[in-house]
Amino acid sequence: MAKVKNVSGEDRIVQGRLVLAGALLEVPADEVWSYTIQEPNWAPGDDEARTAHDEAYATAHAVEEAIEENARPAGNASRDVWAAWVVATERATEDDITDMSRDQLRDTYGQEG
């Protein structure tokens, strides 16, 4: 489990638990971004959380850049980047693409035009 730190300066109730200001909260690594995106309330609290945060940030940044440029991700972009781009551009829902690989996403939804 990764740890995120309550840096809000206030005590918080999370999932029915009191998390004191400055305290660490254990969360699954795939949920770290949902906390750390809420700056300045939460920050990565350990190496696992920092890695999860950095990976999610890179994915979000790559998708935002592709959408702003009205362009698809690079062909060799990660599966997470392709999946986020497909969903963000409303080509499919997360449920539609759950079992698809990066190459399947690219070949199915990445066609120009």
VOBA-484378 format. One record per atom (N, C-alpha, C): residue in three letters; atom name; x, y, z; residue number from 0. Coordinates in steps of 0.001 Angstrom, whole numbers. Example, Ala and Ser with C-alpha at 12.3 -4.5 7.8 and 13.67 -1.06 7.14 Angstrom:
2
(atom "ala","N",(13190,-5690,7800),0)
(atom "ala","CA",(12300,-4500,7800),0)
(atom "ala","C",(13200,-3300,7800),0)
(atom "ser","N",(12850,-2250,7080),1)
(atom "ser","CA",(13670,-1060,7140),1)
(atom "ser","C",(12900,30,7870),1)
***
This chain:
113
(atom "met","N",(837,-1180,0),0)
(atom "met","CA",(0,0,0),0)
(atom "met","C",(885,1246,0),0)
(atom "ala","N",(478,2204,-780),1)
(atom "ala","CA",(1173,3484,-829),1)
(atom "ala","C",(634,4376,290),1)
(atom "lys","N",(1389,5406,605),2)
(atom "lys","CA",(961,6321,1658),2)
(atom "lys","C",(910,7745,1118),2)
(atom "val","N",(-221,8400,1379),3)
(atom "val","CA",(-349,9814,1058),3)
(atom "val","C",(-413,10586,2363),3)
(atom "lys","N",(67,11810,2323),4)
(atom "lys","CA",(152,12621,3532),4)
(atom "lys","C",(-855,13759,3480),4)
(atom "asn","N",(-1569,13947,4563),5)
(atom "asn","CA",(-2509,15059,4696),5)
(atom "asn","C",(-1701,16325,4956),5)
(atom "val","N",(-1531,17148,3938),6)
(atom "val","CA",(-758,18386,4067),6)
(atom "val","C",(-1663,19622,4036),6)
(atom "ser","N",(-2948,19391,4248),7)
(atom "ser","CA",(-3921,20490,4179),7)
(atom "ser","C",(-3825,21448,5359),7)
(atom "gly","N",(-3215,20973,6453),8)
(atom "gly","CA",(-3178,21796,7657),8)
(atom "gly","C",(-4420,21616,8512),8)
(atom "glu","N",(-5336,20760,8060),9)
(atom "glu","CA",(-6579,20495,8787),9)
(atom "glu","C",(-6786,18994,8898),9)
(atom "asp","N",(-7496,18582,9930),10)
(atom "asp","CA",(-7889,17189,10038),10)
(atom "asp","C",(-8942,16908,8974),10)
(atom "arg","N",(-8921,15687,8416),11)
(atom "arg","CA",(-9860,15308,7355),11)
(atom "arg","C",(-10538,13987,7707),11)
(atom "ile","N",(-11778,13855,7296),12)
(atom "ile","CA",(-12490,12583,7396),12)
(atom "ile","C",(-12405,11927,6023),12)
(atom "val","N",(-11826,10730,5965),13)
(atom "val","CA",(-11664,10005,4706),13)
(atom "val","C",(-12192,8593,4914),13)
(atom "gln","N",(-13183,8235,4130),14)
(atom "gln","CA",(-13774,6906,4215),14)
(atom "gln","C",(-14148,6564,5660),14)
(atom "gly","N",(-14731,7531,6335),15)
(atom "gly","CA",(-15190,7329,7699),15)
(atom "gly","C",(-14107,7343,8761),15)
(atom "arg","N",(-12867,7651,8366),16)
(atom "arg","CA",(-11752,7694,9306),16)
(atom "arg","C",(-11235,9118,9446),16)
(atom "leu","N",(-10829,9452,10643),17)
(atom "leu","CA",(-10204,10744,10889),17)
(atom "leu","C",(-8734,10654,10535),17)
(atom "val","N",(-8288,11550,9642),18)
(atom "val","CA",(-6874,11629,9277),18)
(atom "val","C",(-6388,12995,9750),18)
(atom "leu","N",(-5558,12976,10779),19)
(atom "leu","CA",(-5062,14216,11354),19)
(atom "leu","C",(-4156,14960,10376),19)
(atom "ala","N",(-4090,16267,10533),20)
(atom "ala","CA",(-3179,17077,9724),20)
(atom "ala","C",(-1765,16542,9897),20)
(atom "gly","N",(-1082,16316,8781),21)
(atom "gly","CA",(282,15812,8811),21)
(atom "gly","C",(391,14297,8878),21)
(atom "ala","N",(-718,13608,9034),22)
(atom "ala","CA",(-697,12148,9153),22)
(atom "ala","C",(-674,11485,7779),22)
(atom "leu","N",(-211,10234,7776),23)
(atom "leu","CA",(-175,9433,6555),23)
(atom "leu","C",(-1414,8553,6479),23)
(atom "leu","N",(-1891,8331,5271),24)
(atom "leu","CA",(-3031,7467,5011),24)
(atom "leu","C",(-2603,6432,3987),24)
(atom "glu","N",(-2802,5154,4282),25)
(atom "glu","CA",(-2476,4098,3330),25)
(atom "glu","C",(-3605,3973,2312),25)
(atom "val","N",(-3221,3965,1032),26)
(atom "val","CA",(-4184,3815,-58),26)
(atom "val","C",(-3566,2905,-1122),26)
(atom "pro","N",(-4394,2224,-1916),27)
(atom "pro","CA",(-3843,1447,-3026),27)
(atom "pro","C",(-3102,2383,-3990),27)
(atom "ala","N",(-2025,1891,-4580),28)
(atom "ala","CA",(-1216,2723,-5473),28)
(atom "ala","C",(-2041,3317,-6606),28)
(atom "asp","N",(-3035,2582,-7100),29)
(atom "asp","CA",(-3833,3107,-8210),29)
(atom "asp","C",(-4813,4198,-7773),29)
(atom "glu","N",(-4883,4492,-6472),30)
(atom "glu","CA",(-5735,5575,-5982),30)
(atom "glu","C",(-4943,6812,-5558),30)
(atom "val","N",(-3623,6728,-5606),31)
(atom "val","CA",(-2779,7846,-5156),31)
(atom "val","C",(-3132,9134,-5899),31)
(atom "trp","N",(-3260,9065,-7216),32)
(atom "trp","CA",(-3515,10260,-8022),32)
(atom "trp","C",(-4814,10946,-7612),32)
(atom "ser","N",(-5826,10169,-7222),33)
(atom "ser","CA",(-7098,10782,-6828),33)
(atom "ser","C",(-6931,11643,-5570),33)
(atom "tyr","N",(-5906,11380,-4793),34)
(atom "tyr","CA",(-5601,12220,-3634),34)
(atom "tyr","C",(-4644,13346,-4011),34)
(atom "thr","N",(-3531,13006,-4645),35)
(atom "thr","CA",(-2480,14005,-4865),35)
(atom "thr","C",(-2867,15057,-5896),35)
(atom "ile","N",(-3874,14768,-6712),36)
(atom "ile","CA",(-4335,15796,-7651),36)
(atom "ile","C",(-5048,16923,-6903),36)
(atom "gln","N",(-5423,16658,-5652),37)
(atom "gln","CA",(-6123,17637,-4827),37)
(atom "gln","C",(-5149,18555,-4090),37)
(atom "glu","N",(-4109,19001,-4790),38)
(atom "glu","CA",(-3155,19910,-4168),38)
(atom "glu","C",(-3902,21142,-3680),38)
(atom "pro","N",(-3618,21712,-2576),39)
(atom "pro","CA",(-2512,21401,-1674),39)
(atom "pro","C",(-2944,20537,-487),39)
(atom "asn","N",(-3932,19670,-645),40)
(atom "asn","CA",(-4438,18884,479),40)
(atom "asn","C",(-3670,17601,759),40)
(atom "trp","N",(-3193,16941,-292),41)
(atom "trp","CA",(-2522,15651,-132),41)
(atom "trp","C",(-1231,15640,-942),41)
(atom "ala","N",(-242,14919,-428),42)
(atom "ala","CA",(1036,14778,-1117),42)
(atom "ala","C",(1492,13326,-972),42)
(atom "pro","N",(2304,12845,-1911),43)
(atom "pro","CA",(2849,11494,-1743),43)
(atom "pro","C",(3600,11407,-416),43)
(atom "gly","N",(3403,10282,288),44)
(atom "gly","CA",(4030,10139,1594),44)
(atom "gly","C",(5147,9118,1647),44)
(atom "asp","N",(5365,8393,533),45)
(atom "asp","CA",(6454,7425,478),45)
(atom "asp","C",(6857,7223,-981),45)
(atom "asp","N",(7883,6406,-1210),46)
(atom "asp","CA",(8399,6203,-2565),46)
(atom "asp","C",(7353,5581,-3493),46)
(atom "glu","N",(6574,4629,-2979),47)
(atom "glu","CA",(5544,3997,-3807),47)
(atom "glu","C",(4504,5025,-4265),47)
(atom "ala","N",(4102,5895,-3352),48)
(atom "ala","CA",(3135,6937,-3700),48)
(atom "ala","C",(3746,7947,-4670),48)
(atom "arg","N",(5015,8310,-4486),49)
(atom "arg","CA",(5686,9262,-5382),49)
(atom "arg","C",(5742,8696,-6796),49)
(atom "thr","N",(6092,7409,-6918),50)
(atom "thr","CA",(6145,6762,-8233),50)
(atom "thr","C",(4767,6745,-8876),50)
(atom "ala","N",(3744,6363,-8121),51)
(atom "ala","CA",(2380,6322,-8654),51)
(atom "ala","C",(1925,7716,-9079),51)
(atom "his","N",(2229,8722,-8261),52)
(atom "his","CA",(1872,10104,-8585),52)
(atom "his","C",(2567,10558,-9867),52)
(atom "asp","N",(3873,10317,-9954),53)
(atom "asp","CA",(4642,10754,-11122),53)
(atom "asp","C",(4148,10088,-12402),53)
(atom "glu","N",(3831,8796,-12335),54)
(atom "glu","CA",(3325,8083,-13516),54)
(atom "glu","C",(1963,8628,-13932),54)
(atom "ala","N",(1084,8857,-12969),55)
(atom "ala","CA",(-245,9392,-13287),55)
(atom "ala","C",(-141,10808,-13852),55)
(atom "tyr","N",(757,11609,-13283),56)
(atom "tyr","CA",(961,12970,-13782),56)
(atom "tyr","C",(1450,12942,-15232),56)
(atom "ala","N",(2406,12075,-15516),57)
(atom "ala","CA",(2943,11984,-16882),57)
(atom "ala","C",(1856,11559,-17859),57)
(atom "thr","N",(1028,10613,-17457),58)
(atom "thr","CA",(-68,10163,-18315),58)
(atom "thr","C",(-1048,11305,-18552),58)
(atom "ala","N",(-1456,11980,-17494),59)
(atom "ala","CA",(-2408,13080,-17624),59)
(atom "ala","C",(-1840,14190,-18501),59)
(atom "his","N",(-567,14507,-18321),60)
(atom "his","CA",(77,15563,-19110),60)
(atom "his","C",(128,15177,-20591),60)
(atom "ala","N",(474,13928,-20890),61)
(atom "ala","CA",(551,13477,-22284),61)
(atom "ala","C",(-822,13528,-22945),61)
(atom "val","N",(-1859,13145,-22221),62)
(atom "val","CA",(-3207,13180,-22784),62)
(atom "val","C",(-3657,14617,-23000),62)
(atom "glu","N",(-3441,15488,-22023),63)
(atom "glu","CA",(-3815,16899,-22175),63)
(atom "glu","C",(-3121,17517,-23384),63)
(atom "glu","N",(-1847,17221,-23544),64)
(atom "glu","CA",(-1079,17759,-24662),64)
(atom "glu","C",(-1649,17270,-25992),64)
(atom "ala","N",(-1966,15995,-26073),65)
(atom "ala","CA",(-2520,15437,-27313),65)
(atom "ala","C",(-3880,16049,-27630),65)
(atom "ile","N",(-4701,16238,-26614),66)
(atom "ile","CA",(-6030,16824,-26838),66)
(atom "ile","C",(-5898,18281,-27270),66)
(atom "glu","N",(-5020,19040,-26597),67)
(atom "glu","CA",(-4817,20441,-26959),67)
(atom "glu","C",(-4338,20581,-28396),67)
(atom "glu","N",(-3482,19679,-28812),68)
(atom "glu","CA",(-2951,19723,-30172),68)
(atom "glu","C",(-3886,19039,-31167),68)
(atom "asn","N",(-5024,18536,-30644),69)
(atom "asn","CA",(-5981,17796,-31463),69)
(atom "asn","C",(-5281,16657,-32205),69)
(atom "ala","N",(-4389,16000,-31497),70)
(atom "ala","CA",(-3599,14930,-32095),70)
(atom "ala","C",(-3676,13686,-31221),70)
(atom "arg","N",(-3470,12568,-31854),71)
(atom "arg","CA",(-3452,11315,-31108),71)
(atom "arg","C",(-2088,11149,-30450),71)
(atom "pro","N",(-2002,10304,-29419),72)
(atom "pro","CA",(-704,10057,-28776),72)
(atom "pro","C",(270,9406,-29754),72)
(atom "ala","N",(1531,9457,-29420),73)
(atom "ala","CA",(2546,8781,-30227),73)
(atom "ala","C",(2225,7294,-30282),73)
(atom "gly","N",(2556,6651,-31368),74)
(atom "gly","CA",(2270,5234,-31530),74)
(atom "gly","C",(2854,4370,-30442),74)
(atom "asn","N",(3985,4791,-29881),75)
(atom "asn","CA",(4630,3995,-28841),75)
(atom "asn","C",(4317,4499,-27429),75)
(atom "ala","N",(3323,5394,-27313),76)
(atom "ala","CA",(2909,5861,-25979),76)
(atom "ala","C",(2379,4675,-25181),76)
(atom "ser","N",(2374,4791,-23879),77)
(atom "ser","CA",(1942,3679,-23029),77)
(atom "ser","C",(451,3369,-23219),77)
(atom "arg","N",(74,2190,-22778),78)
(atom "arg","CA",(-1324,1779,-22838),78)
(atom "arg","C",(-2186,2748,-22020),78)
(atom "asp","N",(-1663,3212,-20865),79)
(atom "asp","CA",(-2411,4153,-20039),79)
(atom "asp","C",(-2674,5466,-20756),79)
(atom "val","N",(-1692,5954,-21502),80)
(atom "val","CA",(-1877,7199,-22264),80)
(atom "val","C",(-2926,6992,-23346),80)
(atom "trp","N",(-2811,5890,-24079),81)
(atom "trp","CA",(-3804,5610,-25121),81)
(atom "trp","C",(-5207,5477,-24532),81)
(atom "ala","N",(-5339,4742,-23435),82)
(atom "ala","CA",(-6654,4542,-22819),82)
(atom "ala","C",(-7245,5866,-22349),82)
(atom "ala","N",(-6435,6680,-21688),83)
(atom "ala","CA",(-6920,7978,-21208),83)
(atom "ala","C",(-7327,8874,-22368),83)
(atom "trp","N",(-6565,8846,-23454),84)
(atom "trp","CA",(-6884,9664,-24627),84)
(atom "trp","C",(-8187,9207,-25274),84)
(atom "val","N",(-8371,7902,-25409),85)
(atom "val","CA",(-9597,7365,-26016),85)
(atom "val","C",(-10815,7801,-25204),85)
(atom "val","N",(-10722,7681,-23886),86)
(atom "val","CA",(-11845,8052,-23024),86)
(atom "val","C",(-12046,9565,-23024),86)
(atom "ala","N",(-10956,10338,-22920),87)
(atom "ala","CA",(-11053,11804,-22869),87)
(atom "ala","C",(-11626,12395,-24150),87)
(atom "thr","N",(-11350,11755,-25274),88)
(atom "thr","CA",(-11864,12259,-26542),88)
(atom "thr","C",(-13196,11614,-26915),88)
(atom "glu","N",(-13771,10884,-25949),89)
(atom "glu","CA",(-15100,10285,-26072),89)
(atom "glu","C",(-15234,9322,-27245),89)
(atom "arg","N",(-14144,8635,-27567),90)
(atom "arg","CA",(-14195,7607,-28599),90)
(atom "arg","C",(-14774,6308,-28045),90)
(atom "ala","N",(-14627,6097,-26717),91)
(atom "ala","CA",(-15152,4911,-26044),91)
(atom "ala","C",(-15150,5184,-24545),91)
(atom "thr","N",(-15820,4309,-23813),92)
(atom "thr","CA",(-15814,4430,-22355),92)
(atom "thr","C",(-14733,3525,-21782),92)
(atom "glu","N",(-14398,3750,-20532),93)
(atom "glu","CA",(-13408,2915,-19849),93)
(atom "glu","C",(-13831,1450,-19889),93)
(atom "asp","N",(-15126,1186,-19703),94)
(atom "asp","CA",(-15629,-195,-19745),94)
(atom "asp","C",(-15438,-820,-21119),94)
(atom "asp","N",(-15576,-19,-22169),95)
(atom "asp","CA",(-15425,-542,-23533),95)
(atom "asp","C",(-14005,-1024,-23820),95)
(atom "ile","N",(-13027,-435,-23163),96)
(atom "ile","CA",(-11633,-697,-23531),96)
(atom "ile","C",(-10829,-1445,-22467),96)
(atom "thr","N",(-11483,-1887,-21416),97)
(atom "thr","CA",(-10793,-2515,-20282),97)
(atom "thr","C",(-9820,-3608,-20694),97)
(atom "asp","N",(-10208,-4476,-21601),98)
(atom "asp","CA",(-9376,-5628,-21967),98)
(atom "asp","C",(-8513,-5396,-23200),98)
(atom "met","N",(-8452,-4161,-23680),99)
(atom "met","CA",(-7692,-3887,-24897),99)
(atom "met","C",(-6243,-3528,-24581),99)
(atom "ser","N",(-5333,-4003,-25412),100)
(atom "ser","CA",(-3914,-3670,-25279),100)
(atom "ser","C",(-3655,-2293,-25883),100)
(atom "arg","N",(-2451,-1801,-25677),101)
(atom "arg","CA",(-2065,-528,-26284),101)
(atom "arg","C",(-2200,-576,-27804),101)
(atom "asp","N",(-1704,-1656,-28417),102)
(atom "asp","CA",(-1762,-1769,-29866),102)
(atom "asp","C",(-3205,-1857,-30371),102)
(atom "gln","N",(-4057,-2551,-29635),103)
(atom "gln","CA",(-5464,-2625,-30033),103)
(atom "gln","C",(-6129,-1255,-29933),103)
(atom "leu","N",(-5831,-511,-28875),104)
(atom "leu","CA",(-6389,839,-28733),104)
(atom "leu","C",(-5918,1730,-29887),104)
(atom "arg","N",(-4621,1669,-30152),105)
(atom "arg","CA",(-4037,2498,-31213),105)
(atom "arg","C",(-4660,2146,-32561),105)
(atom "asp","N",(-4763,849,-32868),106)
(atom "asp","CA",(-5273,428,-34156),106)
(atom "asp","C",(-6776,677,-34315),106)
(atom "thr","N",(-7510,571,-33217),107)
(atom "thr","CA",(-8961,742,-33274),107)
(atom "thr","C",(-9375,2207,-33251),107)
(atom "tyr","N",(-8781,3011,-32366),108)
(atom "tyr","CA",(-9237,4378,-32154),108)
(atom "tyr","C",(-8269,5446,-32638),108)
(atom "gly","N",(-7089,5079,-33020),109)
(atom "gly","CA",(-6067,6066,-33356),109)
(atom "gly","C",(-5977,6442,-34810),109)
(atom "gln","N",(-6912,5977,-35618),110)
(atom "gln","CA",(-6864,6304,-37037),110)
(atom "gln","C",(-7154,7776,-37273),110)
(atom "glu","N",(-6390,8381,-38132),111)
(atom "glu","CA",(-6594,9790,-38480),111)
(atom "glu","C",(-7895,9938,-39273),111)
(atom "gly","N",(-8505,11102,-39102),112)
(atom "gly","CA",(-9676,11393,-39921),112)
(atom "gly","C",(-10871,11237,-39209),112)
***
